[in-house]
Amino acid sequence: MIMHKIKNSLGQSHQYIEKFVKEGDTVIDATCGNGSDTLFLAGLVGKTGKVFSFDIQEKAIEKTTKKLSNANLIDRVVIIKDGHENMDIYINKDVKAVMFNLGYLPRGDHNISTKSHTTICAVRKAMNFLVTGGIITIVIYCGGDSGFEEKEKVLDFLKDIDQKHFIVMKTDFINQSNWPPILICIEKL
Ligand SMILES: C[S@@+](CC[C@H](N)C(=O)[O-])C[C@H]1O[C@@H](n2cnc3c(N)ncnc32)[C@H](O)[C@@H]1O
């Protein structure tokens, strides 16, 4: 099998997060889904760090709890069954990184999906919680069941963020068919 050095958007989000997150950091998985990103973050923050993980679906909460328990990392994670747009109810400290992996649960109900207005609300809140030098990653899906509304509205919001305070980057695969997901990185200055 050929190993590509240029990863897909999710792989690239992990590469960026790895550059920022260190042992002892507090971070957020805004869409825990099957728990893979939460597991990845729990490994990075180490014994002294904390991951706050959100999802609105019971199935996602169960899967993430099981995955982290099996890996013996559940004590590093606070798993919250609520929308990420309510993150300020649960978090009252600075965070180093926030991961958003938008869309619907893989192999789950395609109707239970992130929505532009709650996503934008959550990204705004995440930008406030972020420490200087912290990062937000957003993987955005479109086309097919996801449509284009969320991607367009989120990009519309992101392009007006003040460049004096944040770097906002978009990576895209411009020669791939079927609307591959894109990656957004936001670094706080
Ligand atoms: C693509 S999946 C996430 C995949 C996940 N990061 C993983 O590692 O498996 C998107 C998830 O977002 C969740 N979701 C939808 N709206 C949400 C909201 N307002 N707040 C938090 N999670 C939400 C869905 O239930 C779904 O599980």
The ligand as a Gaussian input file, in Angstrom:
#p B3LYP/6-31G(d) Opt

LIG

0 1
 C      -18.386000      13.275000      11.668000
 S      -19.056000      12.895000      13.231000
 C      -17.697000      13.096000      14.318000
 C      -16.655000      12.022000      14.220000
 C      -15.791000      11.916000      15.452000
 N      -14.984000      13.088000      15.678000
 C      -14.975000      10.664000      15.500000
 O      -13.765000      10.720000      15.816000
 O      -15.546000       9.585000      15.254000
 C      -20.053000      14.297000      13.625000
 C      -20.762000      14.194000      14.966000
 O      -21.287000      15.485000      15.307000
 C      -22.389000      15.270000      16.142000
 N      -23.169000      16.504000      16.288000
 C      -24.134000      17.017000      15.502000
 N      -24.571000      18.200000      15.982000
 C      -23.856000      18.439000      17.106000
 C      -23.828000      19.505000      18.057000
 N      -24.635000      20.569000      17.933000
 N      -22.965000      19.420000      19.087000
 C      -22.139000      18.348000      19.227000
 N      -22.122000      17.311000      18.359000
 C      -22.959000      17.358000      17.314000
 C      -23.108000      14.123000      15.469000
 O      -23.987000      13.494000      16.368000
 C      -21.930000      13.229000      15.025000
 O      -21.690000      12.226000      15.963000

